Amino acid sequence: MSTQPITFSELIAGDQPVLVDFFATWCGPCKMMQPILEDTSRQLGDKIKIIKVDVDKNPLAASKFQVRGVPTLILFQNGKTIWRQSGVVPAHQLVKIISENIHEKV
């Protein structure tokens, strides 16, 4: 019995909020986001899933979501974009934004 890997579309369509970091390996500010995302993940735990998408390896995804610059962060829930911003976002601000925007099931 094999389990199919979940697709990006299936991942962002779920109830669990997903923060997508569109980045490039050559991008300096993108490298600055890595420890910020790790800190955000520690603070929010399983309330959110954080994934990274390399725009050079996934140009179709970058194009579909109109990513013009990196890093671009997009927060998805139930298949909808609920927040997006380009550039480096400090961890405390990112945690606050995510907490204000996600709709947890009670």
N, C-alpha and C positions, 0 to 999 in steps of 0.2 A: 504494500500500500504506500504510494508515494504522495507526498503533499506538494502541491504546486507552490512556487514562491509567490508571495503577494506582489501585485503590481503597484506602481506608484499611484495610479488612479484609484485602486481599491484602498490603499493606505490612507489617502487624503479624504476618501469618502466616508470614513468611519466616524463614530461618535467621539473617539479620542482625538483631541486636538493634536495637530502635527505642525511643528515649526520646521520649515524647509530653509536651509541656508544654501542659496545658490552662490557658488564660489569658483575661484580659479586658483590653481596651484601657484601661479606666478604673481598673485595679487597680495601685496603687503598687508593692507587692511583686512583681507580675508584671514590671514594668519593670526591677526590680533583677535579675531572673533572666536578662534578655537577654545582658549581658556574661558572666555565669556560664556560660550555655549555649554561647556562642561560645568561651570558654576551654576548656570541656570538650570541645567538638568538635575544637579544635586539638590537645588532648592525646591524644585517643583516635583521631583520624583516621577511617579507614574501618572501624574495628572496630564502629562504631555509627552509626545514622542518627538525627538529632534533628529532630523536626517540632513545629510549634506548631499548636494547635487553639484557635481563638477560641470560647469557650463561648456567646457571644451570637449568633454566626453559625452555630454547630453545636450547638444545644441537644439534638438527639437523641444525638449522640456523648457529650456530657457526661452525659446521663441514663443511657445504656447502661452507662457505666463508673462511675456513681454519684459523679460529681464534685460535691461539696457546697460546696467553697470553692476559690478560685484564689489563687495558682497551685497546681495539683496535677500532680505528675510521675508518670508511669506508665511503667515499663520493660517492654516486650513482647519475647518471643522465641518463635518457632514458634506464634504465636497465643495464648500464655499470658502472664498478668501475672506477672512474676517479682519485681517490687518496685514499691511506690508510696509517695508521701509528699506531704502538703500543706505549703505554706509554702516559704520561701526556703531553699535548700540551698547552702552554700558550695561553690565549684568543687572544692577539694581533697577534700572529703567526697563530692561527687557522683562524681568520677572513681574514688575508692576503692570506693564502693558498686557502681558499674557494673562495674568490673573484677572484683569479687568475685562478681557475680551472672551475668555473661554466660558462655555456654558456647561457646567457640570451637571450630571444627572444626580438628583437628590434621592 
